[in-house]
Amino acid sequence: MNAEMALHSAVGVLEHGFTHHTGIVWGAIHLPGGQRIITCSVDGSLRVWNWTSGKQIGEDWRDGDSGENSIALSPDGKKVVSGSGDGAVRLWDIDTGKVVTKWAGHTEGVESVCWSRDGRRVLSGSTDGTARQWEVESEETIENILASIETGHGYVSAVVYSPDTTLIATGGVDGPWTGEIVESSVKIWDAKTGKLVATLKGHTDAVLCLAWTKDGKTLISGQPSRV
């Protein structure tokens, strides 16, 4: 069965779909220049599409058979980072469609990835309950400076840097995943020390997405049934 991603206009009108993925599509990003988008899927591929025609451009991007759960575009628009089901964080070159760096450290699938605003670091969150930082220029983990953050979430489904990269926010499910709906929190950490700064409660289900406002004063979080 093909998985489909649809493109809608600003007024909500379906323009066309993208139908070559064979598994769930978990992420989509718009590339600089306005004519291309990239999607990632549990079928193990990243794919580039023509925005106007809906046709795939070139071959699938693949590095093994592991599903791709999340993607994020670098601030300079030249690289894409993906979070994979095998626990790896992969850095892709947009011009070649090839992996230039693969970071290993997570013991379970990576559900969320995020760039720092200056493009020097990548942040990842995993179902192993940890958040990890990676130094892009040295192509190494920052764990020689900062150990992975044991968040206390049963699994981490959302991570994001604050605009000034001094703070990290994590969200997911608090406690072991049992299939039942449980109250979950958003946690804020010092990006340099890895220490917990604040715990924000109020969600009645898993926290699936996080976003800071540009001024860094407000953090927005979402669960399946509410924001």
N, C-alpha and C positions, 0 to 999 in steps of 0.2 A: 504494500500500500504506500502510495506517495503521500508525504506530508506537504501541506501547502502553507505558504505565507502570503498574505494579501497586502496590497498597497492601496491605501485609501487617500482620497483627496482631503484637503483641509475641511471640507464640508461633510465628510463622512461617506462620500460616494466611492464604491469599489471601482478601482481603475483596472487592475489586473492582478493575477496571482503568480506565484513562483512555485512550481510543483515538482521539482526533481529530487528533493530530499526524500529519503525512505524511512525517516524516523522523526520524532518530535523536534521541532525547531525551537531552541531555547533563547537564541539571541540574534539581534540584527543591528548593524551600525551603518551609518551613512558616511561614505568616504568624501574627502575634499574634492572639489571640482563639480560636485552635484550630479554626476552621471552614474555612479556605481554604489552598490550596497554590498555588504558581506553578511552572511548568515552562518550560524553554527547549529549543529544538530547531533542528536544521540546516534545518528548513523555513522558518526566518526569523521565527518567532513566539515570543512568550511567551504563556502561557495561564493563566488563573486557574480553579481547580476547587473545587467544594464537597467538602470532606473526607469528609462522610458519604455523599452520594449518588453521588459520582463524576462529576457533571455539570459541564460547563463553565459558568462564570459570565461573561456578557457576551461581547464580541467579542475576537478575537485582538489582542494588542498587537504592532504592527509599525512598523518605521521603515526602509523600503526592503526589498530582497530578500535581504540578506545573512543567512546562517545565524547563529544564536546558540549559542555554544559553552559558555558558563558564566554563572552568576548568583550573586549574593551579596546578602543582606539587610542593610540599614544597621542599626547598633546601636539606633536609635530606632524601627525597624520601619516607617518611613514611605517609604523609597525602596529601589529595587532597582538594582544595577549589573549590566550584562551585558557580556561580551566577545564581539565579533563577528568573523565571518569576513573582513570588509572592513578589519580593523585598527582599527576604532573601539571606544572604550569608551563605553557609553551609560548615562546615569543616568535612571531612570524614576520617575515619581510613582505610587505605588500607588493613590491615590484616583482618578486620571484615566486611568491606563494610557498616559500620553503621555511622550515623551522630553523632559526639561527641560534636559539638557546632553549634548553629544556631544563627546568628546575625541578628537582625531586626533594621531597621531605614530608609531604602529607602522606598519611597512611590510608586514606580513603579519598573518594571523589572530591574534586574542587567544584564548588557550586557558585562561587562569586569571585570576580577579579576587578581590580580598580587601579588606575594610575594616579600617582601624585601629580600635582599640577605642573611641576617642573620637568616631569618625564624621567626623573632619576630613579624612582622606585615603583615597584608593583606590589600590591597588597592582594592576598588571596585568603579565602575562607573555605573550610572543608567540612564534610560530614564527620571527620574525625574530631571535631570540636575545637580545632585550633584556627588561629589566624596567623599568617606568616608574611614577612616582608622580604622583598628581593631587590638587590642592587642591580640596576639594568646595565650600567657602564662596566662594572666588574664581572657581570654575569654570575654573581654568587649570591647566596642568601646573606642577609644582614645578621644572621644568627651569631657571628663572631662578636657582634655588638649587642644584639638583642635576641634573646631566646624566643621561640614561638610562643604566642600568647595562648595559654590554656583558658579558654573563655568561660568555661562552665556551662555553655550551651550544649545540649545533647548533640546538636549539629549546627553548623554555621551556614546559613543560606544567603546572607547579605553582609558585605563589608564595604566601607567607604572611608577615604581620608577626608579630613576637614580641608577647606581651601588652602590653609597655610601649612598643611601636612604635620601639624603638631599633635593632632588627635586622630584616633581611629574609632569608628563606630562599628559594632557588630550586632547582628540579629540572627535569630533562628528559632530553635525550640529549646526551652529550658528543661534539662533532665533527659533521660533516655527516651528515644522515640518508641512509642507503643502503638501508634495508630490512632490514639485518642486525642481529642482536642485538649490542649493544656495552656495555661497562662504562660506567656513568654515575655522576656524583657529585651530592651535595647541596652547595650553596655558601651560606655565610652572609656577609652584607654589613652594613656600618654604614649605617643608614638615612639618616643626616645627611650623611656624606661620600661614600657610594657605594663605599668601599674594601672589598676582600675581607678578611674576618676569619678564615674557616676554610673548608677544603674537606674534606668527609666522603666517604670512598670505601667501597665494599663492594657496591654494587648491580651486578648483572650484566645489567640491562636498563634501559629508560627509567624514570625516576622520574615517577610520574603523580600522586602526592598527598603533601601535607605537612600536618602539624598540630603545633602547640606544646601542651604541657600548660599549664594555667592559671598555674602558678608560673613559667613561662618557663625551667625548668631542663632540660627534655627536649624534643627534636624527633623526631617520628615521621614516617617516610617509607615509601612503598609503591611497588612495581613490579608488573608484571602477574602475576608468579609468587610473590611473597613480600613481607613487610613487613620 
